[in-house]
Amino acid sequence: MPSLPRPDPAPMAHDRVYRGLRGRIMHGEIAPGQALTLRGIAAEYGVSMTPAREALRRLSAEGALTLSSSGRVSTPELGNERIEELAALRSLLEVELASRALPRAHLALIDRLQSINARIAEDIMRHDAVAYIRRNLEFHRTLYLRAQAPAMLAMAETVWLQLGPTMRALYGRLRRKDPPHFHRLIIAALKAGDEPGLRLAVRSDVTQGLRMLLG
């Protein structure tokens, strides 16, 4: 019996590199303006140049990386106009996602959000910026999954991806000592079924910090 052809490992390798880099960029593990090389990425993930190149191409298409005319690949250094635009997008998308999630905000979801928020406080105490950013996004994603609006959530995640390195810079400026104030307001609004209060708390949470970078 003839042996079956072995599956091409390249697509799996590309996806592994893409997902790994995507998470690192979104969670602020890579600073704004940091250069990435094909050779370095390939070596880090133990793959050939082809899947490394495809992963970088895909992340560039999502706005997570910038490609200069000389071929230099780096994380974006966002100017004020771009930060303002992305903050506005976060506000539009995430307020709508939260509003759609509200009718499905059962007690188990609220307990889960409170648990995540408690762990955010621990991340802040440890001054762990990457863990803080990851957990903060987990808080928002957990709520927005209840909206059952996958296309809208995917758009929000693309905005988070573009903002990841900038959020790391913002964390350093904030020097937080307490959990995000607006998370508590979000949880309170969910408990009360208060849609206007929820929309205001989400809008404030996703835009207030970014405004500190404008100047």
C-alpha positions in Angstrom: 0.0 0.0 0.0 1.5 3.3 -1.0 2.4 5.6 1.8 0.3 8.8 2.2 2.1 12.1 1.5 3.4 13.8 4.6 1.6 17.1 5.4 3.5 20.2 4.6 4.7 21.6 8.0 5.1 25.2 6.7 1.5 26.3 7.3 1.6 25.0 10.9 5.0 26.6 11.4 3.8 29.9 10.0 0.7 29.9 12.3 2.8 29.1 15.4 5.2 32.0 14.6 2.2 34.3 13.8 0.3 33.5 17.0 3.4 33.7 19.2 4.5 37.1 17.8 0.9 38.4 17.8 0.6 37.7 21.5 3.9 39.3 22.3 3.1 42.4 20.4 -0.5 42.7 21.8 0.7 42.3 25.4 3.4 44.9 25.1 6.4 42.5 25.3 8.0 44.3 22.3 8.8 48.0 22.7 7.6 50.6 20.2 10.1 51.0 17.3 11.9 47.7 18.0 13.3 46.1 14.9 12.6 42.5 14.0 14.7 40.4 11.6 13.6 37.4 9.5 16.8 35.6 10.6 16.2 36.4 14.3 12.5 35.3 14.2 13.3 32.1 12.3 16.0 31.2 14.9 13.8 32.1 17.9 10.9 29.9 16.7 13.1 27.2 15.2 11.6 27.5 11.7 12.8 28.3 8.2 12.8 31.8 6.7 9.6 31.1 4.7 7.1 30.7 7.7 8.9 33.6 9.5 8.5 35.8 6.4 4.8 34.9 6.1 4.1 35.6 9.8 5.8 39.0 9.5 3.8 39.8 6.3 0.5 38.9 8.0 1.3 41.0 11.1 2.3 43.9 8.8 -1.0 43.6 7.0 -2.8 43.9 10.4 -0.9 47.0 11.3 1.1 45.3 14.1 4.4 45.8 12.3 5.6 48.5 9.9 7.8 47.8 6.9 10.1 50.7 5.8 11.2 51.3 2.2 14.6 49.8 3.1 12.8 46.6 4.2 13.3 47.2 8.0 10.5 45.6 10.0 9.6 47.1 13.4 6.8 47.6 15.8 5.0 50.9 15.2 5.9 54.1 17.0 2.5 55.8 17.0 2.0 59.6 16.7 -0.7 61.5 18.4 -3.2 61.4 15.5 -2.9 57.6 15.2 -3.3 57.1 19.0 -6.3 59.4 18.9 -7.8 57.4 16.0 -7.2 54.0 17.7 -8.7 55.3 21.0 -11.8 56.4 19.1 -12.1 53.0 17.5 -11.7 51.3 20.9 -14.5 53.5 22.2 -16.9 52.8 19.3 -16.3 49.0 19.1 -16.0 48.2 22.8 -18.9 50.3 24.0 -21.1 48.5 21.5 -19.7 45.1 22.5 -20.3 45.8 26.2 -23.9 46.9 25.4 -24.6 43.8 23.5 -23.1 41.7 26.3 -25.2 43.2 29.0 -28.4 41.1 28.5 -26.2 37.9 28.9 -24.2 39.1 31.9 -25.0 36.3 34.3 -23.6 36.1 37.8 -20.9 33.6 36.8 -19.5 36.2 34.3 -19.5 39.0 36.9 -17.7 36.6 39.3 -15.1 35.9 36.6 -14.5 39.6 35.9 -14.1 40.3 39.6 -11.5 37.4 39.8 -9.6 38.8 36.8 -9.6 42.3 38.4 -8.2 40.9 41.6 -5.3 39.3 39.7 -4.8 42.6 37.9 -4.2 44.2 41.3 -1.5 41.5 42.0 0.2 42.3 38.6 0.3 46.0 39.5 1.8 45.2 42.9 4.5 43.2 41.2 5.1 46.0 38.6 4.6 43.4 35.9 3.6 45.5 32.8 3.2 42.6 30.4 1.0 40.6 32.9 -1.0 43.7 33.6 -1.7 44.3 29.9 -2.5 40.7 29.2 -4.9 40.5 32.2 -6.5 43.8 31.3 -7.3 42.6 27.8 -8.5 39.3 29.3 -11.0 41.3 31.4 -12.4 43.1 28.3 -12.4 39.9 26.1 -14.2 37.9 28.7 -17.0 40.5 28.8 -17.1 41.0 25.0 -17.4 37.3 24.3 -20.9 37.5 25.8 -21.9 39.9 23.0 -21.8 37.1 20.5 -20.5 39.4 17.9 -17.3 37.7 16.6 -16.6 40.1 13.7 -16.8 43.1 16.0 -14.6 41.4 18.6 -12.0 40.5 15.9 -11.9 44.2 14.9 -11.4 45.2 18.5 -8.5 42.7 18.8 -6.8 44.2 15.8 -6.9 47.6 17.5 -5.4 46.0 20.6 -2.7 44.5 18.5 -1.8 47.8 16.9 -1.7 49.5 20.4 0.2 46.8 22.2 3.7 48.4 22.2 2.1 51.8 23.0 0.2 50.3 25.9 3.6 49.2 27.4 4.9 52.8 27.1 1.6 54.0 28.7 2.0 51.6 31.6 5.4 53.0 32.4 4.0 56.5 32.5 0.9 55.6 34.7 2.9 53.9 37.5 -0.4 52.3 38.7 -0.8 51.3 42.3 -4.5 50.3 42.2 -6.7 48.3 39.8 -8.3 50.3 37.1 -11.0 52.4 38.6 -13.3 52.0 35.7 -13.2 48.2 35.9 -15.1 48.5 39.2 -17.6 50.8 37.6 -18.1 48.3 34.7 -18.7 45.5 37.1 -21.2 47.6 39.2 -23.1 48.6 36.0 -23.3 44.9 35.0 -24.7 44.0 38.4 -27.3 46.8 38.2 -28.2 46.1 34.5 -27.3 49.8 34.0 -26.7 50.2 30.2 -25.9 53.9 30.2 -23.6 53.5 33.2 -21.9 50.5 31.5 -21.4 52.4 28.2 -19.8 55.4 30.1 -17.5 53.2 32.2 -16.2 51.3 29.2 -15.7 54.4 27.1 -13.8 56.0 30.0 -11.7 52.9 30.6 -10.6 52.5 27.0 -9.8 56.1 26.3 -8.7 57.8 29.5 -5.2 56.2 29.7 -4.5 56.7 26.0 -5.2 60.4 26.3 -2.2 60.7 28.7 0.1 59.9 25.8 -1.2 62.8 23.7 0.7 65.9 24.1 
